Amino acid sequence: MVQAQAFLLDIEGTTTPVDFVFKTLFPYAREQLNAFLAVNFDLPAVRDAVGLLRAEHESDVGAGADLPAWQGDPVSVEAYCRWLMDRDRKSTGLKALQGMIWQAGYESGKLKSIVYPDVVSAFA
């Protein structure tokens, strides 16, 4: 018999209402982006996400997109992230930064998730 060592779930509609993602998580990441980048810009995980964003920005420039200039500093990274968010772009670099912002929010207690009542019993 195979025993699970981990569960990987998409929270939207599975463990948590979809509205929580759109009305709480996305606005929280947008609100915290500037402060998060200012404090954490030199962390390796953030630098990795910035590298992904730089490559995506170069691709957008090549495609002729009208987008913010790239300087590789927190201000231009924030501007490009906001540009991506405004377009609901599924960007790997942006998603990585959003995940780090959400993790910090949960760890600080500023974010609290809503979980459907049957989730815990379903895991059991």
HELIX and SHEET records of a PDB file:
HELIX    1   1 VAL A   18  PHE A   20  1                                   3    
HELIX    2   2 VAL A   21  LEU A   25  3                                   5    
HELIX    3   3 PHE A   26  ASN A   40  1                                  15    
HELIX    4   4 PRO A   44  GLY A   62  1                                  19    
HELIX    5   5 PRO A   74  ASP A   86  1                                  13    
HELIX    6   6 THR A   92  SER A  108  1                                  17    
HELIX    7   7 VAL A  119  PHE A  123  1                                   5    
END                                                                             
